[in-house]
Amino acid sequence: WAGLPSELVDLILQRLASVSDYFRFGATCTAWHDVVTENINYLLSQKHPMFIVPLNAQDVWSLYSIKDNKLLPLPFQVPYVDRFVGSSNRWLVTVDDDLVICLLNPLCLVLGKQIDRNLNTYITLPPLEPSCFVFNHIRKVVLFANSTSSPDDYMVMAIFSVDHHIAYIRPNRDKEWTYVHHNWGVLHDLI
């Protein structure tokens, strides 16, 4: 199967009906997994909501597809995190005690496979300041554009702290967060 012409593999991928099919397709062989990873934008265009579900093993998760009414067949392992903050554009957002935000793409993570930082599957951002704020005061994190489809041109914005501070970063351009100072009152959301 690994030797099929890439044009044929692409045609097969385009005809798959559900996210579950993508996972099964990617599990066939390394070459097909690579095709799924390269075509992740097509996967991300599927607008079916999913839940992240803990499995029995430590730090092992799976996705539950509402459309398919089942757990997807490939569990994935998330590196140690203190807390999930949410998700944006199908990326999981995590934060640790030092206010370091990480973006994880579960569609590219496979249990037992090393995280490939070159594929933009796991992105670590610089810590938010001041670091004295507790990690559960990250209110919201939003990814604008998609770091898979636009790896050189995307932005992450965060609302954090009890005072609802705002910061943004363009990970491939900026070395640190830019803080937006405002007197607009309490901000609750980013769109």
trRosetta pair geometry for C-beta under 8 A, 3 or more apart (Angstrom, degrees):
i j d omega theta_ij theta_ji phi_ij phi_ji
1 4 6.2 -22 -169 -15 49 111
1 28 5.7 -92 126 155 153 122
1 29 5.4 161 87 -5 111 137
1 31 7.6 -179 116 59 77 119
1 32 6.9 -22 138 -37 114 125
2 29 4.6 -113 -72 132 95 153
2 30 6.9 22 -116 54 125 77
2 31 4.1 126 -146 8 82 136
2 32 7.3 -109 -102 -22 63 83
3 31 7.9 136 -47 16 29 173
4 8 5.0 -104 168 81 109 124
4 9 5.3 128 99 -55 117 95
5 8 4.8 88 67 6 86 104
5 9 7.2 -159 95 -5 44 87
6 9 5.4 -54 -145 39 38 113
6 10 6.2 44 154 -23 68 103
6 35 7.1 -180 -144 -102 84 116
7 10 5.7 -52 -150 34 30 114
7 11 6.6 32 151 -20 62 103
8 11 5.6 -51 -151 33 34 113
8 12 6.6 36 151 -19 65 102
9 12 5.7 -50 -151 34 34 113
9 13 6.4 38 150 -22 65 106
9 31 7.6 -106 -107 134 163 103
9 32 6.4 -147 -152 -110 126 78
9 35 5.1 -109 140 -106 127 166
10 13 5.6 -53 -149 35 32 115
10 14 6.5 33 154 -21 65 105
10 35 6.9 -138 -76 -163 62 122
10 39 7.2 153 -127 -71 81 144
11 14 5.8 -54 -149 33 31 112
11 15 6.7 21 156 -14 63 110
12 15 6.1 -70 -156 38 31 107
12 16 7.2 47 149 -43 65 93
12 25 7.2 166 128 -136 109 127
13 16 6.1 -38 -161 -1 37 115
13 22 7.6 57 -149 -116 85 81
13 25 6.4 130 -105 164 75 157
13 35 6.1 -142 -59 139 144 118
13 36 7.0 -172 -125 -89 126 65
13 39 5.8 86 149 71 152 164
13 42 7.1 92 143 88 110 154
14 42 7.1 -90 -102 -159 67 153
16 21 3.9 -177 -167 117 111 132
16 22 5.8 136 118 -64 153 66
16 25 6.1 -75 -82 -38 151 144
17 21 5.8 96 47 -7 64 150
18 21 4.9 111 58 0 70 98
18 22 7.5 -124 106 -3 47 84
18 46 7.8 108 -153 -152 40 149
18 48 7.6 -4 -147 9 81 164
18 65 6.8 80 175 176 116 160
18 67 6.2 -167 -133 105 110 124
18 68 5.3 96 -178 -67 151 118
19 22 5.4 -46 -156 29 43 116
19 23 6.7 43 148 -19 68 99
19 43 6.9 87 -121 -158 83 93
19 46 5.7 178 -66 105 95 157
19 48 6.3 -135 -16 61 123 129
19 50 7.1 -75 77 -68 167 136
19 63 7.5 -71 131 109 138 137
19 65 5.5 180 59 -101 118 132
19 67 7.5 113 13 51 102 124
19 68 7.2 -123 51 -12 86 129
19 72 6.4 -62 119 -99 101 129
20 23 5.8 -53 -154 34 35 111
20 24 6.5 31 151 -14 67 105
20 65 5.9 -101 -46 5 97 157
20 68 5.0 85 -20 -90 132 172
20 70 7.0 36 -89 76 142 110
20 72 5.4 -153 -103 -121 71 78
20 73 6.7 82 -156 -5 87 95
21 24 5.7 -55 -147 40 34 109
21 25 6.0 40 153 -24 67 108
22 25 5.5 -54 -145 37 30 116
22 26 6.2 26 158 -16 65 108
22 36 5.8 124 -176 -136 91 121
22 43 5.5 100 -144 -110 165 113
22 107 7.5 -11 123 -155 134 109
23 26 5.9 -58 -147 40 28 108
23 27 6.3 26 155 -21 63 110
23 72 4.9 126 -19 178 163 111
23 73 5.5 158 117 50 128 86
23 74 4.6 -155 -169 7 116 114
24 27 5.7 -60 -148 35 31 111
24 28 7.3 56 151 -47 60 85
24 73 6.1 52 -74 44 82 140
25 28 6.1 -33 -169 -11 35 115
25 32 5.8 -131 159 165 71 123
25 36 6.1 140 100 -72 104 121
26 32 5.9 -165 -121 123 33 89
26 33 4.4 76 -173 -111 82 63
26 35 7.7 -152 -103 64 74 78
26 36 3.8 -47 -87 7 111 158
26 37 7.6 103 -131 -34 124 74
26 74 7.4 -44 80 -34 111 162
26 110 7.7 -149 130 -76 119 129
27 32 7.9 -36 48 91 23 119
27 33 7.1 67 -77 -78 26 101
27 73 7.1 -75 -14 102 157 116
27 74 5.9 -166 -68 -78 123 122
27 110 7.7 155 -97 -130 82 132
28 32 4.4 20 60 46 110 155
28 33 7.7 -168 49 -41 67 74
29 32 5.1 89 54 12 75 101
29 33 7.0 -133 98 -7 37 90
30 33 5.5 -53 -146 35 34 115
30 34 6.4 37 154 -22 65 103
31 34 5.7 -54 -155 32 31 114
31 35 6.8 33 147 -21 63 102
32 35 5.3 -46 -150 31 40 115
32 36 6.6 43 150 -19 66 99
33 36 5.7 -51 -153 34 34 112
33 37 6.4 35 149 -19 65 106
33 110 7.2 -37 -144 -36 137 151
34 37 5.5 -53 -148 38 34 114
34 38 6.2 33 154 -18 66 106
35 38 5.7 -54 -145 38 31 110
35 39 6.2 6 160 2 65 113
36 39 6.2 -73 -143 53 26 94
36 40 7.0 65 151 -76 61 68
36 43 7.0 54 -171 -49 84 136
36 107 7.8 -134 151 160 109 98
37 40 5.9 -7 -162 -48 34 107
37 108 5.5 78 -119 -122 96 100
37 119 5.9 -37 -177 -159 130 136
39 42 4.7 -14 164 21 97 118
39 43 6.8 107 116 -17 78 91
40 43 5.2 -52 -156 37 47 116
40 44 6.0 46 149 -22 75 105
40 105 7.3 13 -163 176 150 142
40 107 6.1 133 -139 104 105 131
40 108 6.6 -24 -97 -63 140 106
40 148 4.8 -77 89 172 131 153
40 149 7.8 -138 85 -56 92 77
41 44 5.5 -54 -143 39 33 111
41 45 6.5 42 153 -30 63 100
41 146 7.1 129 -109 96 87 154
41 148 6.4 -169 -65 109 75 113
41 149 4.6 82 -94 -83 119 112
42 45 5.8 -48 -155 22 32 115
42 46 7.9 43 145 -27 56 90
43 46 6.0 -45 -174 11 43 112
43 90 7.9 162 119 168 94 170
43 107 5.6 148 129 -170 149 154
44 89 6.7 20 -165 175 128 81
44 90 5.1 -139 -126 22 92 148
44 107 7.5 -140 -67 17 79 162
44 146 6.5 108 135 -138 166 152
44 148 7.0 159 -27 56 148 138
44 149 7.6 -119 53 -32 146 116
48 65 6.2 26 131 -157 132 91
48 66 6.3 -163 176 55 93 89
48 67 4.2 -51 -143 -21 140 127
49 66 5.2 22 75 10 86 135
50 63 4.5 9 168 -176 135 108
50 64 6.1 156 -165 71 75 49
50 65 5.5 -30 -107 -95 98 52
50 66 6.8 -144 -91 -6 44 82
50 72 7.7 0 -145 -24 136 122
51 63 7.0 150 74 -159 44 56
51 64 4.2 -7 54 50 98 110
51 66 7.6 95 -13 -52 90 90
52 61 5.4 1 -177 179 94 134
52 62 7.7 158 -156 80 53 31
52 63 6.2 -34 -99 -100 55 66
52 64 7.9 -152 -69 13 10 83
52 84 7.1 -172 73 -129 146 163
52 87 7.8 149 -22 -55 123 131
52 92 6.6 63 -69 -100 156 126
52 106 7.0 -168 -107 -61 110 163
53 61 6.4 143 72 -163 42 76
53 62 5.3 -28 64 66 98 80
53 63 7.1 143 14 -116 89 14
53 64 5.0 69 -26 -29 129 110
53 71 6.5 -91 55 -111 144 106
54 60 7.5 95 -162 79 62 55
54 61 5.8 -50 -102 -103 45 77
55 60 4.6 -51 56 105 114 100
55 61 6.4 -178 -2 -106 88 20
55 62 5.7 73 -52 -11 112 103
55 75 5.6 -27 -14 -124 155 136
56 60 7.6 -10 63 66 47 119
57 60 3.8 30 79 18 107 136
57 75 7.7 88 43 155 124 156
59 77 5.6 51 124 -158 96 84
59 78 5.7 -130 -174 60 88 73
59 79 7.6 7 -174 -146 136 9
59 80 6.7 -61 -106 -85 142 55
60 75 5.1 26 176 165 104 130
60 76 7.4 164 -154 83 64 28
60 77 5.4 -37 -100 -94 68 75
60 111 6.3 32 -135 -108 109 123
61 75 6.6 155 79 -160 31 82
61 76 6.0 -29 67 67 83 77
61 77 7.5 138 19 -106 76 26
61 78 5.9 27 6 -14 125 111
61 106 7.3 -74 96 -127 120 131
62 71 4.8 35 126 -167 140 110
62 72 5.9 -172 180 55 95 77
62 74 7.5 157 -128 87 91 38
62 75 4.7 -62 -75 -104 93 72
62 76 7.2 132 -96 16 46 72
63 71 7.2 135 80 -156 40 62
63 72 4.6 14 67 15 91 125
63 106 6.1 133 -53 125 119 141
64 70 7.2 -142 -148 122 71 20
64 71 5.4 -43 -97 -95 72 60
64 72 7.4 -143 -87 -8 22 78
65 68 4.0 35 97 34 128 102
65 69 7.2 -50 94 -5 78 22
65 70 6.3 -2 51 59 95 59
65 71 7.8 138 12 -126 77 12
65 72 5.9 90 -25 -59 106 91
66 69 6.9 22 -171 -75 32 54
68 72 7.8 91 62 -81 144 71
74 110 5.9 -51 178 -125 125 83
74 111 7.0 -166 179 7 74 94
75 111 4.7 29 91 -40 87 135
76 106 5.3 170 52 -153 156 83
76 109 3.7 86 -161 107 132 106
76 110 6.1 -67 -105 -97 86 18
76 111 5.7 -141 -111 -51 29 71
77 109 6.8 -138 49 166 52 120
77 111 5.3 98 -23 -117 95 70
77 112 7.7 110 -3 -28 127 39
78 81 6.1 -41 141 -1 118 117
78 92 7.3 -66 -114 96 131 156
78 94 7.3 140 178 -57 128 151
78 104 6.1 55 -129 169 96 175
78 106 7.9 -37 -77 -96 99 96
78 109 7.4 41 -81 163 59 169
79 102 7.7 -73 65 143 115 168
79 104 7.9 -172 25 -93 89 134
79 115 7.0 -45 -41 -25 116 151
79 122 7.1 69 4 -144 126 144
81 84 6.8 75 115 -64 142 61
81 94 3.8 -67 -142 -171 144 141
81 95 7.4 78 -170 48 102 28
81 96 6.4 -119 -149 -76 58 81
81 102 6.9 -125 -103 47 114 127
82 94 7.5 133 45 175 60 97
82 95 6.5 -57 63 100 103 60
82 96 4.6 117 1 -131 115 51
82 97 5.6 132 -65 -41 161 71
82 135 5.7 33 100 114 142 165
83 94 6.7 155 85 -156 44 72
83 95 5.5 -20 67 60 96 85
83 96 7.8 164 24 -92 76 29
83 135 6.0 151 23 131 129 119
83 136 6.5 145 -67 -91 175 74
83 138 7.9 161 93 41 126 121
84 92 6.4 -60 -138 -172 105 105
84 93 7.1 100 -168 78 64 57
84 94 5.6 -48 -104 -99 50 76
85 93 4.3 -61 63 109 107 104
85 94 6.4 170 1 -111 89 18
85 95 5.2 68 -49 -11 119 109
85 101 7.2 -28 3 -130 152 100
85 138 5.1 -51 -120 108 129 129
85 140 7.7 145 162 -131 109 24
85 141 5.3 54 116 12 141 119
86 93 5.3 2 63 48 64 116
86 140 6.9 -9 22 -135 152 61
86 141 6.5 168 52 46 105 85
87 90 6.7 1 172 -131 119 14
87 91 6.2 164 -158 79 76 42
87 92 5.3 -40 -99 -101 91 46
87 93 6.2 -178 -94 3 31 87
88 91 5.7 -23 67 56 68 95
88 93 6.2 41 6 -38 98 124
88 141 6.4 -119 -16 110 135 75
88 142 5.0 159 -122 -141 148 46
88 143 4.0 148 109 18 122 90
89 143 4.9 -95 25 81 120 117
89 146 5.2 -158 170 -104 145 88
90 105 7.1 44 121 -138 91 79
90 106 7.8 -118 168 41 83 88
90 107 6.6 8 158 -14 126 124
91 103 4.7 0 168 -169 132 101
91 104 6.6 144 -169 65 76 36
91 105 5.5 -45 -111 -84 80 68
91 143 5.6 46 43 -7 135 158
91 147 7.0 51 -71 29 152 116
92 103 7.2 145 74 -160 51 48
92 104 4.4 -21 60 63 104 96
92 105 7.7 -172 17 -78 80 20
92 106 5.9 68 -18 -33 119 105
93 101 6.4 -15 -168 -167 93 103
93 102 7.5 155 -155 79 45 48
93 103 6.1 -19 -100 -102 66 66
93 104 8.0 -172 -73 21 22 76
93 141 4.5 176 -168 75 158 133
93 143 7.7 -168 -72 -34 115 105
94 101 7.1 152 80 -155 46 53
94 102 4.8 -14 61 58 97 97
94 104 6.6 29 -3 -5 114 116
95 99 6.4 -14 -167 -136 111 40
95 100 6.9 153 -151 74 59 44
95 101 5.3 -24 -95 -98 83 66
95 102 7.6 -180 -79 17 34 73
95 135 5.0 170 125 -166 113 104
95 138 5.0 160 -43 -2 166 155
95 141 8.0 164 -55 -32 112 143
96 99 7.5 -82 70 -9 62 13
96 100 5.0 -1 39 51 106 95
96 102 7.8 49 -20 -9 98 109
96 135 6.4 -104 124 -112 22 147
97 135 5.3 -94 -111 -33 34 132
98 127 5.1 -69 139 -110 93 138
98 131 5.8 -17 -161 -150 68 122
98 135 7.8 18 24 -77 23 111
99 127 4.7 90 84 -164 86 89
99 128 4.2 -92 154 46 128 90
99 129 7.8 170 88 -62 146 28
99 131 5.6 -150 23 -125 120 69
99 133 6.3 62 -72 72 137 99
99 135 6.1 -160 -77 -102 60 74
99 138 7.2 154 -134 -63 82 110
99 160 7.3 83 -144 -171 120 155
100 124 6.5 -3 172 -165 114 95
100 125 6.8 166 -167 72 65 67
100 126 7.4 -88 -122 171 80 20
100 127 4.7 -53 -74 -85 70 80
101 125 4.7 -7 70 50 89 122
101 128 7.1 55 -19 -28 107 102
101 138 7.2 141 -89 -128 109 151
101 141 6.0 162 -151 -114 143 154
101 156 7.2 176 106 154 141 146
101 158 6.8 -147 -52 -80 160 142
102 122 6.6 -7 -177 -169 113 79
102 123 6.6 158 -160 81 62 50
102 124 5.1 -23 -105 -101 90 63
102 125 7.0 -164 -85 12 37 79
103 122 7.4 166 86 -151 58 33
103 123 4.3 0 53 54 103 104
103 125 7.3 67 -11 -27 94 106
103 143 6.6 86 -120 -81 140 134
103 147 6.6 97 114 19 153 155
103 156 7.2 -131 -52 -96 131 138
104 109 6.7 6 176 -38 105 139
104 121 7.0 19 -156 156 60 66
104 122 5.4 7 -110 -107 75 74
104 123 7.9 -158 -68 25 39 66
105 108 4.5 35 102 21 112 110
105 109 6.9 156 89 -22 60 90
105 120 6.9 56 -8 123 140 73
105 121 4.7 -104 50 -140 105 59
105 122 7.4 -117 20 -55 77 48
105 147 8.0 -137 -57 75 122 109
105 148 6.6 91 -105 -61 154 121
106 109 5.3 -58 -139 33 44 112
108 116 7.7 -97 156 50 118 99
108 119 5.9 -171 -176 124 146 128
108 120 8.0 94 28 87 170 61
108 121 3.9 -126 97 -110 131 116
109 113 7.5 176 -167 69 49 104
109 115 6.8 -15 -114 -103 94 87
109 121 6.0 145 -62 174 76 126
109 122 7.8 78 -80 -56 112 102
110 113 4.2 41 73 18 98 128
115 121 5.9 -150 -159 90 85 118
115 122 4.8 9 -179 0 136 142
116 119 4.4 51 100 8 112 111
116 121 5.9 71 62 18 72 126
117 120 7.8 46 -178 -75 45 27
117 121 7.2 -111 -100 46 30 79
117 122 5.9 -69 -99 65 73 92
117 123 7.9 122 -148 -86 85 50
120 123 6.3 6 -153 -58 71 110
120 147 5.2 -163 -176 135 131 101
120 148 5.6 178 97 -94 132 61
120 151 5.5 -129 -61 -112 150 112
123 147 6.3 -67 -31 165 156 165
123 171 6.3 -2 -179 -151 129 170
125 156 6.4 -95 -90 67 152 156
125 169 6.0 133 -154 72 121 153
125 171 6.2 -96 -104 -98 89 109
125 177 7.8 66 162 -66 115 96
126 169 7.1 172 36 -114 97 159
126 175 7.0 65 -42 156 147 52
126 176 5.2 -71 79 -116 161 59
126 177 6.4 -141 78 -24 108 83
127 131 5.7 17 147 -94 137 108
128 131 7.4 141 86 -89 59 60
128 133 7.3 -40 103 53 114 129
128 138 7.7 149 13 -95 152 99
128 158 6.5 -100 -85 89 138 152
128 160 5.7 32 156 65 167 167
128 167 6.1 161 -128 42 104 157
128 177 5.9 24 -113 -8 66 163
129 177 7.2 -172 16 51 86 122
129 179 7.8 -79 65 -58 94 132
130 133 6.4 119 80 -14 72 89
133 137 5.1 -98 173 61 110 138
133 160 6.6 103 126 152 159 107
133 161 4.8 -87 -120 -99 146 88
133 162 7.8 -163 -135 -5 106 77
134 137 5.4 99 69 -8 72 105
135 138 6.5 -19 -178 -9 56 106
137 160 5.7 84 121 -174 85 73
137 161 5.0 42 145 -109 132 26
137 162 5.9 -65 -136 -46 131 61
138 141 6.5 -5 171 -40 117 105
138 158 6.4 -53 -149 -164 94 117
138 159 7.9 113 -172 83 52 54
138 160 4.9 -24 -112 -110 55 100
139 158 7.8 127 50 177 75 71
139 159 4.1 -50 67 102 119 100
139 160 6.0 -161 9 -89 82 35
139 164 6.3 5 -9 -117 158 79
139 188 7.5 -118 164 -147 139 46
140 158 6.9 172 89 -149 53 50
140 159 4.7 28 44 37 91 106
140 188 7.9 79 -11 163 138 44
140 189 6.5 60 -4 -126 174 47
140 190 5.8 179 115 14 129 102
141 156 6.5 -3 -173 -175 97 100
141 157 7.2 168 -151 86 50 47
141 158 4.8 -10 -102 -102 78 85
142 156 7.2 163 82 -154 44 54
142 157 5.1 -9 57 58 93 94
142 158 7.9 -178 20 -77 65 41
142 190 4.4 -140 5 96 142 127
142 191 7.8 -131 -130 -89 166 15
143 146 7.1 67 134 -111 118 45
143 147 6.6 -73 -166 -20 130 101
143 154 6.5 6 -176 169 88 123
143 155 7.7 157 -158 85 46 46
143 156 5.6 -21 -103 -102 65 78
144 154 6.3 169 84 -166 60 73
144 155 4.5 -7 55 62 112 93
144 156 7.4 -167 17 -80 77 27
144 157 6.7 44 -17 -5 113 105
145 149 7.3 -130 171 75 84 97
145 150 4.5 -51 163 54 126 144
145 153 6.1 -66 139 114 173 76
145 154 3.9 -137 79 -110 111 82
145 155 6.7 85 22 17 103 71
146 149 4.3 50 77 29 117 100
146 150 5.8 108 62 21 61 89
146 154 6.4 -116 66 -100 13 137
147 150 6.9 -66 -107 72 23 67
147 151 5.9 58 -179 -110 61 58
147 154 4.8 -114 -79 46 66 160
147 171 7.4 16 -118 41 124 136
148 151 6.9 5 -140 -66 15 87
150 153 4.5 -70 171 67 114 83
150 154 5.1 132 93 -54 106 94
151 154 7.4 -37 -125 0 18 115
151 172 6.8 95 148 -53 66 149
152 172 5.1 -111 -136 102 50 160
153 170 7.6 -19 -142 -158 41 117
153 172 7.6 -65 -52 55 33 128
154 170 7.0 155 83 -142 39 74
154 171 7.2 -5 76 28 90 99
154 172 7.7 75 38 10 76 108
155 168 5.7 6 180 -176 111 115
155 169 7.1 161 -155 82 67 36
155 170 5.1 -41 -98 -88 76 77
156 168 6.6 165 85 -153 48 64
156 169 5.4 -11 58 59 95 86
156 170 7.9 166 17 -88 70 30
156 171 6.7 48 1 -37 116 101
157 166 6.9 -9 -173 -168 101 92
157 167 7.2 168 -152 89 57 43
157 168 4.4 -23 -100 -98 76 94
157 190 5.1 174 98 -146 129 159
158 166 7.2 161 84 -150 52 47
158 167 5.3 -9 57 60 97 88
158 168 7.4 172 16 -83 68 46
158 177 7.7 -47 34 -134 119 136
159 164 5.4 -11 -174 -158 105 77
159 165 7.2 157 -156 76 51 42
159 166 5.8 -21 -100 -96 67 71
159 187 5.8 -137 -120 98 130 104
159 188 7.5 114 156 -155 171 14
159 189 7.7 -77 -11 -90 153 12
159 190 6.4 -171 -27 -32 109 107
160 164 7.6 133 61 -137 20 31
160 165 5.6 -32 68 62 73 92
160 167 7.0 -23 23 17 115 109
161 164 6.7 -121 75 -34 76 17
161 165 4.8 40 32 8 123 105
163 186 7.9 -131 -173 -106 42 80
164 186 4.9 105 18 -150 153 70
164 187 5.0 170 154 47 127 72
164 188 7.3 -47 -132 -72 143 43
165 179 6.6 -29 177 -150 115 105
165 180 8.0 150 179 59 69 71
166 179 7.2 126 85 -160 56 58
166 180 4.2 -28 89 53 110 113
166 182 6.8 26 25 7 123 125
166 187 6.3 10 -60 56 116 152
167 177 4.2 19 172 173 129 126
167 178 6.4 157 -159 76 73 42
167 179 4.9 -33 -99 -99 92 61
167 180 6.8 -168 -88 6 35 79
168 177 6.9 139 67 -157 21 79
168 178 5.6 -23 64 59 75 95
168 180 7.1 43 0 -30 98 110
169 174 4.9 -137 -155 77 77 135
169 176 7.2 -116 -110 137 116 24
169 177 4.9 -71 -60 -104 108 60
169 178 6.7 154 -83 9 56 76
170 173 4.1 5 102 41 116 112
170 174 5.0 106 53 -3 71 105
171 174 6.9 -55 -92 53 17 83
174 177 7.4 91 137 -88 138 21
174 178 6.8 -96 -135 -28 153 97
182 187 7.7 50 77 -34 145 127
184 187 6.4 45 92 -61 120 100
187 190 7.9 53 153 -62 119 72
